[in-house]
Amino acid sequence: MDYSKTAAGVLDGVGGEQNVQSVVHCATRLRFVLKDEKQASEKAVRAVPGVITTAQAGGQYQVVIGNDVPEVYAALGKISSFGGGGTGGSTPATDAPKGNLFNRFISMISAIFTPLLWALAGTGLLKAFLAAAATFGWIDTTTTTYTVLFALSDAFINFLPLGLAITAARYFKASEFTSLAIAGALLYPTITPLVGASDLTFFGIPFTMVNYVSSVIPIIIIVWLQSHAEKFLYAKLPGAIRRFVTPMIVVLIGVPLVFVVIGPISAILSGWIGGGIGWVFATVPWLGGAIMGGLWQVFVIFGLHWGLVPLFTLEYQTTGQILLVAPVFAAVLAQAAAVAGVWVRTRTRNLRSLAAPATLSGFLAGITEPAIYGINLPLKRPFAFGIVGGVVGGAIMAAGGVFATAFVVPSGLALPALFGNGSTIMMIIGLAAAIIIPFLLVVIVGFKDPAEDETQAAESTDVSVQSPLDGTVIPLSETPDAAFADGSLGDGVAIEPRSGALYAPFDATVVAAFPTGHAIGLRHADGLELLIHIGIDTVKLGGAHFTPKVTAGQQVSAGDLLVEFDREAIEAAGYDLTTPVIVTNPDLYPEVGAAASGPISHGETLFFAQAVESAVAAK
C-alpha cells in the first residue's frame, strides 16, 4: 500500500481538510468527526486503494483500512495540520464532538483508549504467555527471571492511569504533564498502602482510600475537570505567574478531590458494574456468553465495541479477571473460520486471494475487519454463520467459567490468556464449536459465489491509452527517479511536457486525486488502472503551481482537463517535470505495447496496455 496515496485519497474523499473537525485511529480504521458528512463521498473514499469500506456510527465517519491504519494515519498527518505525523492515534478535536450523548461517549472512549490499545495488547500477550508457562511448569515463579518478566508484562496495566492521563489530556485539551502529576499522585508508593485503611482524613475531612491501580474512571473525570479549571485560571491569573501557578492550584485541588469524592464514588460504580457482570456470568453464564459471542462482531461493524473496552478494565480492576473477554474469543475465531470456509469453497480467484490473508489476520491477530467487510458481510451467509458460531462457542465457554487474566486482543496468539482459567474442557469445546460450526456451514450450505468476478481477467481487453500531455515521449528507464525508471511502480512511458495542461487519456473514473495536484489515478471501465505523476518530487511543492480540475470519484471522458500547472514556475523552482505514465495493476495488464516515442500531442495514441491473454499470446 502507498500510504501517502491512500491518505491523500481518503482526505479528499471526506471533503478535504477544511471539512475535518478531528480524526483519530483505532486498530483498523480512521475515525473522522466531520463538520458536514454530506460533503463526504462514500463512493470516492471506497474507491481509494487500501480502503476496505466505510461506516458511519457513534457520530464518526469511519474509514476501514485494516492493519496498516497507523501508517496511513501518519501519512495523513504529513499532508495536513492534524498532527498525525506519529502513529499514536489521537488528534485533539477542534470543537466538542457533535451528536447525542451516546455518540459523544463512543467518540471519547475511542479517542482516549485507541493510542493505548497495542501497548495494552502487547504486554497483555506477554502476561498471558508467562501465565501459561507458569501453569505448565515451564518457568519457576520463585526466580528473579520470573519477577522481571512479570513486571515488564504487568506494569503497563497497573499504571494505566498514567497512560490515560496523557490521552485524556489530549482529548480534553488539558496540560498533559499536569495530568501526569495528578495520576502519579494516585499511584504514589506511600499512597497505595493506605487502601482499605481506617480513620483517614485530609485537613479533618474523612475519606476512604480506594485502589487506583489499573483504574479508569477517576483519572478521566479529573482530567476533564482539569481542562475546565485550566481555562478559567489562565483567563484570570496574571501572565507572569499563570504558567506555574495554574498547575500548582490544579494539582493541589484535583488530587484531594479524587481521594475524597471522585475515587470513592467511582469505586462504588465500578463495584456495581463488576458485580453485575459477575452476577450474570454466575447466574446464567451461558446467556451472557451467547450475547457477547453473538453481538461482538455486530458492534465491531458500527464501531460501538469501544464502549465495552472500559468494562474490561473495570472488571479486571475489581476482580482481577475478565469474564467478558472469553466469549469474544469465540466471536473473533468464528468469523475467521467463516472466511476460511469461503477460502476453501469459492471458485472465484479474486475472492480466494482476499480470503487467504483475511483468514490468517483473523486467526492470528484477531483483526476481523478485512474478513467482515471484504468477504463475510457482502456474502451475507458467512457473516450469519460466524454469528452462530460465536453464540454457541461463547455460551459454552461462559458456562465453563472461562476467563482471561490479562487484557488482550482476542486472537489465536492470545489464547494462553485463557489457559488454566475455568474449565479447560469447556474452553476447548467452546473454541472448537466456534471454529467448526461456521466453517462447516459455509463449506456445506455455501453462499452465492460471485463467479462473475473470476472472469474479469479473462474478459479484460487491451486498452488504448492516449497521451495526456503535449510533449516528448521518452522511455520510462530515462526517468530521473529510480523507483519509476526501474519499473518498480509499474510499466509505462514518460513524457517531457511542453505545456501546462494534463488531459484524460481515456474515459475513466478518477480513483485518486491528490490535493497537491501533482498526481492523479484513473481506472478504465475494463479495469486498467493508470497513474500519472507530474514531475519528480513535485509533491514537495505542497500544491503550489498546480490547479486540480477534478476530484476522486468523478467520471471523466477522454480529453477532459484534469490538472493545470505552471510549467515555467515549477522548473524555476528547480523541479524536473518529466511525467511518468504507468500501469499500476500488472496482474491484469502485464505489458505495455506499441509505445510512441518523440514529439506527441494530447489525444494521440501513447501506448496499448495489453491484457493478460494478449500478453501471453504475444509470448
C-alpha positions in Angstrom: 0.0 0.0 0.0 1.2 3.5 -0.8 0.3 5.1 2.5 0.6 8.7 1.2 -1.6 7.9 -1.8 -4.2 6.3 0.4 -4.1 9.1 3.0 -4.5 11.8 0.3 -7.4 9.9 -1.4 -9.2 9.5 1.9 -8.7 13.1 2.9 -10.0 14.3 -0.5 -13.0 11.9 -0.3 -14.2 13.1 3.1 -14.3 16.7 1.8 -10.8 17.9 2.4 -9.0 19.2 5.5 -11.5 22.0 5.8 -14.3 19.6 6.4 -12.5 17.6 9.1 -13.2 18.6 12.7 -11.0 15.8 14.2 -9.5 12.5 13.4 -8.2 9.5 15.4 -7.5 5.9 14.5 -8.2 2.7 16.3 -6.8 -0.8 15.5 -8.2 -0.9 11.9 -9.9 2.3 11.0 -9.6 6.1 10.7 -12.3 7.8 12.7 -13.3 11.2 11.4 -15.6 13.7 13.0 -16.7 15.8 10.0 -18.2 19.2 10.0 -20.6 18.2 7.3 -20.9 14.5 6.5 -22.9 15.4 3.3 -19.6 16.7 1.8 -18.0 13.2 2.1 -18.2 11.0 -0.9 -18.7 7.4 0.1 -18.0 6.2 -3.4 -14.8 8.2 -3.7 -13.5 7.0 -0.3 -14.2 3.4 -1.0 -12.5 3.7 -4.4 -9.2 4.7 -2.8 -6.6 1.9 -2.9 -6.2 0.4 0.5 -9.7 1.3 1.8 -11.8 -1.7 2.7 -15.1 0.1 3.4 -16.7 3.0 5.2 -19.1 3.2 8.1 -21.0 5.9 9.9 -21.6 5.3 13.6 -21.0 6.9 17.0 -21.0 10.3 15.5 -18.0 9.4 13.4 -17.3 8.8 9.7 -15.2 5.7 9.9 -12.8 4.6 7.1 -11.8 0.9 7.5 -8.2 0.4 6.4 -7.1 -2.8 8.3 -3.7 -3.5 9.9 -1.9 -0.6 8.0 -4.1 2.1 9.6 -1.3 3.6 11.8 0.9 4.2 8.8 -2.0 5.7 6.8 -2.7 7.9 9.8 0.9 9.0 10.0 0.9 9.8 6.3 -2.3 11.8 6.8 -0.5 14.0 9.4 2.2 14.8 6.8 -0.2 16.3 4.3 -2.5 18.1 6.8 -2.4 20.0 10.1 -3.9 17.2 12.1 -0.7 16.4 13.9 -0.8 12.7 12.8 2.9 12.5 12.0 3.3 9.7 14.5 1.3 6.5 15.0 -0.2 7.3 18.4 -3.6 7.6 17.0 -5.0 10.7 18.7 -5.7 14.2 17.3 -7.5 16.7 19.6 -10.8 17.8 18.3 -11.1 21.5 17.4 -14.6 21.6 18.8 -16.7 19.5 21.1 -18.0 16.3 19.3 -21.4 16.7 17.9 -24.3 14.3 18.2 -26.2 12.8 21.0 -24.7 11.8 24.4 -24.2 8.2 23.4 -22.3 9.2 20.2 -20.1 11.6 22.1 -19.3 8.9 24.7 -18.3 6.4 22.0 -16.2 9.1 20.3 -14.5 10.0 23.6 -13.7 6.4 24.6 -12.3 5.7 21.1 -10.0 8.7 21.2 -8.8 8.1 24.8 -8.2 4.3 24.6 -7.0 3.9 21.0 -3.4 5.1 21.5 -3.0 2.7 24.4 -4.5 -0.4 22.7 -1.5 -2.0 21.2 0.7 -1.4 24.2 -2.0 -3.0 26.4 -2.5 -5.9 23.9 1.3 -6.5 23.6 2.1 -6.5 27.3 -1.1 -8.5 27.9 0.0 -11.1 25.5 3.3 -11.3 27.3 1.5 -11.8 30.6 -0.7 -14.5 29.0 2.4 -16.4 27.8 4.0 -16.0 31.2 0.9 -17.3 33.0 0.7 -20.3 30.6 4.4 -21.1 31.2 3.9 -21.0 34.9 0.7 -23.1 34.7 2.6 -25.8 32.7 5.6 -25.6 34.9 7.9 -24.2 32.2 9.2 -21.5 34.5 9.9 -21.3 38.2 7.8 -18.5 39.7 10.4 -18.0 42.6 13.2 -16.9 40.3 14.2 -13.4 39.5 13.7 -14.1 35.8 10.0 -14.7 36.5 9.9 -11.5 38.6 11.4 -9.4 35.8 9.1 -10.9 33.2 6.1 -10.4 35.4 7.0 -6.8 36.0 7.5 -5.9 32.3 4.3 -7.6 31.3 2.1 -6.3 34.2 3.5 -2.8 34.7 1.5 -1.0 31.9 -1.9 -2.1 33.0 -1.0 -1.5 36.6 0.0 2.1 35.8 -2.8 2.5 33.3 -3.9 5.8 34.8 -0.6 7.4 33.6 -1.4 6.5 30.0 -5.0 7.6 30.3 -3.8 10.9 31.8 -1.9 11.6 28.6 -4.6 10.6 26.1 -7.4 12.2 28.1 -5.4 15.4 28.3 -5.1 15.4 24.6 -8.8 14.8 24.1 -9.9 17.4 26.6 -7.1 19.8 25.7 -5.6 19.9 29.2 -1.9 20.1 30.1 -0.5 16.5 29.7 2.2 16.9 32.3 -0.2 18.3 34.9 -2.4 15.3 34.2 0.6 13.1 34.8 1.3 14.8 38.1 -2.3 14.0 39.2 -2.1 10.4 38.0 1.3 10.0 39.6 -0.1 11.1 43.0 -2.9 8.4 42.7 -0.3 5.7 42.3 2.4 7.1 44.6 4.2 4.3 46.7 3.1 5.8 50.1 -0.5 6.2 48.9 -1.2 2.6 47.7 -0.6 1.1 51.2 -3.4 3.3 52.5 -6.0 1.3 50.5 -8.6 -0.1 53.0 -7.0 1.7 56.0 -9.4 3.3 58.5 -9.6 6.8 60.1 -8.1 8.6 57.1 -8.6 12.3 56.9 -7.5 15.3 54.8 -7.5 18.5 56.8 -10.1 16.9 59.0 -12.2 15.6 56.1 -12.6 11.9 56.4 -12.2 9.8 53.3 -11.7 6.2 52.2 -8.7 5.3 50.1 -9.6 3.1 47.2 -7.3 1.3 44.8 -6.2 3.3 41.8 -4.1 0.6 40.2 -5.5 -0.1 36.7 -8.3 2.3 37.4 -10.1 4.1 34.5 -12.9 6.4 35.7 -11.2 8.7 38.3 -8.4 9.9 36.0 -10.7 10.6 33.1 -13.1 12.6 35.2 -10.4 14.6 36.9 -8.6 15.4 33.6 -12.0 16.6 32.3 -12.4 18.9 35.3 -8.7 19.9 34.9 -9.3 21.1 31.4 -12.1 23.5 32.6 -10.1 24.7 35.6 -7.0 25.5 33.4 -9.1 27.6 31.0 -10.6 29.5 34.0 -7.2 30.1 35.7 -5.4 31.1 32.5 -8.1 33.7 31.9 -8.0 35.1 35.5 -4.3 34.8 36.6 -1.7 37.4 35.5 0.6 36.3 32.7 3.7 36.5 34.8 2.5 33.7 37.1 -0.2 31.7 35.4 2.2 29.1 33.9 3.4 27.7 37.2 0.5 28.8 39.5 -2.1 27.1 37.3 -0.7 23.5 37.6 0.1 24.1 41.3 -3.6 25.0 42.0 -4.9 22.3 39.8 -2.9 19.5 41.4 -3.5 20.9 44.9 -7.3 20.8 44.4 -7.5 17.9 41.9 -5.7 15.2 43.8 -7.6 15.6 47.1 -10.9 15.9 45.1 -10.2 12.4 43.7 -9.3 11.0 47.1 -12.3 12.4 48.9 -15.1 12.4 46.2 -14.3 11.0 42.8 -12.4 7.9 43.8 -14.9 6.5 46.4 -17.9 7.2 44.1 -16.1 5.6 41.1 -15.2 2.6 43.2 -18.8 2.1 44.1 -19.8 2.3 40.5 -17.0 0.0 39.4 -18.1 -2.4 42.1 -21.7 -2.4 40.9 -20.6 -2.9 37.3 -18.1 -5.6 38.1 -20.7 -7.3 40.4 -23.4 -7.1 37.8 -21.1 -8.8 35.2 -20.2 -11.4 37.8 -23.8 -12.0 38.7 -24.9 -12.5 35.1 -22.0 -14.9 34.4 -22.6 -16.7 37.7 -26.4 -17.0 37.4 -26.9 -17.5 33.7 -23.4 -17.7 32.3 -24.4 -19.3 29.0 -26.7 -16.3 28.2 -24.0 -13.7 28.9 -21.6 -15.7 26.8 -24.1 -16.1 24.0 -24.9 -12.4 23.9 -21.2 -11.4 23.9 -20.3 -14.1 21.4 -23.1 -13.2 19.1 -23.2 -9.4 19.2 -19.5 -8.5 19.4 -18.8 -8.5 15.7 -22.1 -6.6 15.1 -20.7 -4.0 17.5 -17.5 -4.0 15.5 -19.3 -3.2 12.3 -20.7 0.0 13.8 -17.5 0.8 15.8 -19.5 0.5 19.0 -17.3 -2.2 20.6 -15.2 0.6 22.1 -18.0 1.3 24.6 -17.2 -2.1 26.1 -13.5 -1.6 26.5 -13.8 0.3 29.8 -15.9 -2.6 31.1 -13.0 -4.9 30.5 -10.6 -2.8 32.5 -13.2 -2.1 35.3 -13.8 -5.9 35.6 -10.1 -6.5 35.8 -9.6 -3.8 38.4 -12.4 -5.1 40.7 -12.0 -8.9 40.3 -8.6 -9.5 38.7 -10.2 -11.4 35.9 -12.1 -10.6 32.7 -15.1 -12.9 32.1 -16.4 -10.7 29.2 -13.3 -11.5 27.1 -13.7 -15.3 26.7 -16.8 -15.2 24.6 -15.2 -12.5 22.4 -12.5 -15.1 21.5 -15.4 -17.3 20.2 -16.8 -14.3 18.2 -13.5 -13.5 16.6 -12.4 -17.0 15.7 -15.9 -17.8 14.4 -15.7 -15.0 11.7 -12.1 -16.1 10.9 -13.4 -19.7 10.5 -16.2 -18.5 8.3 -13.9 -16.7 5.9 -11.7 -19.8 5.9 -14.7 -21.7 4.7 -15.1 -19.1 1.9 -11.4 -19.7 1.0 -12.0 -23.4 0.7 -15.3 -23.3 -1.1 -15.1 -20.4 -3.5 -14.2 -21.0 -7.1 -13.6 -17.3 -7.7 -9.9 -16.5 -7.9 -10.2 -12.9 -6.7 -12.3 -13.9 -3.7 -9.9 -16.6 -2.8 -7.0 -14.2 -2.9 -8.8 -11.9 -0.5 -9.9 -14.8 1.8 -6.4 -16.2 2.4 -4.9 -13.1 4.2 -8.2 -12.3 5.9 -8.2 -15.8 7.4 -4.7 -15.5 8.7 -5.3 -12.0 10.0 -8.4 -13.2 11.9 -7.0 -16.3 13.4 -3.5 -15.0 14.3 -4.1 -11.3 15.1 -7.8 -11.1 15.9 -8.2 -8.4 13.2 -11.5 -9.4 11.5 -12.4 -6.2 9.6 -10.8 -7.5 6.3 -12.9 -10.7 6.7 -16.1 -9.0 7.7 -16.1 -6.0 5.3 -14.3 -7.6 2.4 -16.0 -11.1 2.3 -18.4 -12.3 5.0 -20.8 -9.3 5.2 -21.1 -8.8 1.4 -21.7 -12.5 1.0 -24.2 -12.4 3.9 -24.4 -16.1 4.8 -20.8 -16.4 6.0 -21.3 -13.5 8.4 -24.5 -15.0 9.7 -22.8 -18.4 10.2 -20.0 -16.6 12.0 -22.5 -15.2 14.4 -24.0 -18.6 15.0 -20.5 -20.0 15.8 -19.9 -17.0 18.2 -23.2 -17.6 20.0 -22.6 -21.3 20.5 -18.9 -21.0 21.4 -19.4 -18.0 23.7 -22.2 -19.8 25.6 -20.2 -22.9 26.1 -17.1 -21.1 27.3 -19.1 -18.9 29.6 -20.9 -21.9 31.0 -17.5 -23.4 31.8 -16.4 -20.2 33.7 -13.6 -19.5 31.3 -12.0 -16.1 31.8 -8.9 -14.1 31.0 -6.2 -12.9 33.5 -4.8 -10.2 31.2 -6.1 -7.5 28.9 -5.5 -9.0 25.4 -6.9 -8.6 21.9 -8.8 -11.9 21.4 -6.9 -14.0 18.8 -5.2 -17.3 18.3 -1.9 -15.9 19.6 -3.6 -14.6 22.8 -5.2 -18.0 23.7 -2.7 -18.5 26.6 -4.6 -15.8 28.5 -7.4 -18.3 28.9 -5.3 -21.3 29.9 -6.0 -22.7 33.4 -8.8 -20.2 34.0 -12.1 -22.1 34.4 -12.9 -25.4 32.8 -10.3 -26.4 30.2 -12.6 -28.9 28.7 -15.4 -26.4 28.2 -12.8 -23.9 26.8 -11.7 -26.4 24.2 -15.2 -27.5 23.3 -16.3 -23.8 23.0 -13.4 -22.8 20.8 -13.9 -25.9 18.7 -17.6 -25.1 18.3 -16.8 -21.5 17.4 -14.5 -22.6 14.6 -16.0 -25.8 13.3 -19.7 -24.7 13.1 -19.3 -21.7 10.8 -16.6 -23.4 8.8 -18.8 -26.4 8.0 -21.9 -24.3 7.5 -20.0 -22.1 4.9 -18.5 -25.2 3.1 -21.6 -27.3 3.2 -24.5 -24.8 3.0 -22.5 -22.4 0.9 -23.2 -18.9 -0.4 -23.7 -17.3 -3.7 -20.3 -17.3 -5.3 -19.7 -14.1 -7.3 -18.3 -16.1 -10.1 -18.6 -13.2 -12.5 -15.6 -11.6 -10.8 -13.5 -14.6 -11.7 -13.9 -13.9 -15.4 -12.9 -10.3 -15.0 -9.3 -11.0 -16.0 -10.4 -13.3 -18.9 -12.7 -10.6 -20.2 -10.2 -7.8 -19.9 -9.3 -6.3 -23.3 -6.4 -4.3 -24.5 -6.8 -0.6 -23.7 -5.6 2.2 -25.9 -4.0 5.0 -23.8 -3.9 8.4 -25.3 -1.3 10.9 -24.4 -2.4 13.1 -21.5 0.2 15.8 -22.4 1.7 17.8 -25.2 5.4 17.0 -25.1 8.1 14.5 -25.9 7.8 10.8 -25.1 10.9 9.1 -23.6 11.5 5.6 -22.3 10.5 5.1 -18.7 14.0 4.0 -17.9 15.3 7.5 -18.6 13.1 9.0 -15.9 15.4 10.7 -13.3 13.8 8.7 -10.4 14.9 5.2 -9.7 11.6 4.0 -8.5 10.0 4.9 -11.8 13.0 4.1 -14.0 13.4 0.5 -12.9 9.7 -0.2 -13.3 9.1 -0.9 -9.6 6.0 1.2 -9.6 4.7 -0.1 -12.9 5.4 -0.3 -16.6 4.7 2.6 -19.0 6.5 5.6 -20.5 7.4 9.1 -19.5 6.6 12.5 -21.2 8.6 15.7 -21.0 5.7 18.3 -21.2 5.8 21.4 -23.3 2.6 22.9 -22.0 0.9 23.1 -18.6 -2.3 21.1 -19.1 -3.0 17.4 -18.2 -5.9 15.7 -20.0 -7.7 12.4 -19.5 -6.1 9.6 -21.7 -9.4 7.6 -21.9 -12.9 7.5 -20.4 -12.3 6.8 -16.7 -13.1 7.1 -13.1 -10.8 9.3 -11.0 -9.8 6.9 -8.2 -7.2 9.2 -6.6 -6.8 13.0 -7.0 -4.0 14.3 -4.8 -4.8 17.6 -3.0 -1.4 18.8 -4.1 -2.4 18.3 -7.8 0.9 16.7 -8.7 -0.5 13.2 -9.4 -3.8 11.5 -10.4 -5.0 7.9 -10.6 -7.5 6.7 -13.2 -9.4 3.5 -13.7 -10.7 2.4 -17.2 -14.1 0.6 -17.5 -12.2 -2.5 -18.5 -10.2 -2.5 -15.3 -6.9 -0.8 -16.4 -5.5 1.4 -13.6 -3.2 4.3 -14.6 -1.0 6.7 -12.5 0.1 10.0 -14.0 2.8 11.7 -11.9 3.5 15.3 -13.0 7.2 15.9 -12.4 9.7 14.4 -10.0 9.4 15.1 -6.2 6.9 17.8 -7.0 4.8 16.7 -4.0 7.3 18.9 -2.0 5.7 22.0 -3.6 2.7 21.4 -1.4 0.3 22.1 -4.3 1.9 25.4 -5.4 1.7 25.9 -9.1 -0.9 23.1 -9.6 -4.6 23.5 -10.1 -6.6 20.3 -10.0 -9.8 20.3 -12.0 -11.3 17.0 -10.9 -11.9 15.1 -7.6 -11.8 11.5 -6.6 -14.9 9.5 -7.7 -15.6 11.8 -10.6 -16.3 10.3 -14.1 -14.2 11.9 -16.9 -14.1 11.5 -20.7 -11.1 11.2 -22.9 -9.7 14.7 -23.5 -11.2 16.3 -20.3 -8.9 18.7 -18.5 -7.6 17.1 -15.3 -4.9 19.4 -14.0 -3.4 22.7 -14.9 0.2 23.5 -13.8 2.6 26.4 -14.2 5.4 24.7 -16.1 7.8 27.7 -16.0 7.3 28.3 -12.3 7.8 24.6 -11.4 11.0 24.4 -13.5 12.2 27.7 -12.0 11.8 26.2 -8.5 14.3 23.5 -9.6 12.0 20.6 -10.3 12.2 18.2 -13.2 8.8 17.9 -15.0 9.4 14.5 -16.6 6.0 12.9 -16.1 5.7 9.1 -15.8 2.5 7.5 -17.1 2.4 4.0 -15.7 0.1 1.0 -15.4 -0.4 0.1 -11.7 -2.3 -3.2 -12.0 0.1 -5.5 -13.9 -1.9 -8.6 -12.7 -4.5 -7.7 -15.3 -2.3 -5.7 -17.7 1.2 -7.1 -17.5 2.7 -5.4 -20.6 2.8 -2.1 -22.4 3.0 -2.4 -26.2 3.3 -0.2 -29.3 4.6 2.7 -27.2 5.0 6.0 -29.0 8.3 8.0 -29.0 9.4 11.5 -29.7 7.0 14.5 -30.0 3.4 13.9 -29.2 0.2 15.9 -28.7 -2.5 15.1 -26.2 -5.2 12.8 -27.6 -2.7 10.9 -29.8 -2.1 7.2 -29.0 0.6 6.8 -26.4 0.6 3.0 -25.9 -1.6 0.0 -25.6 -2.0 -1.7 -22.2 -2.0 -5.4 -23.0 -4.5 -7.6 -21.1 -3.4 -11.0 -19.6 -4.3 -13.2 -22.6 -2.8 -10.8 -25.1 0.5 -10.6 -23.3 0.6 -14.4 -23.0 -0.3 -14.9 -26.7 2.4 -12.4 -27.7 5.0 -14.5 -25.9 
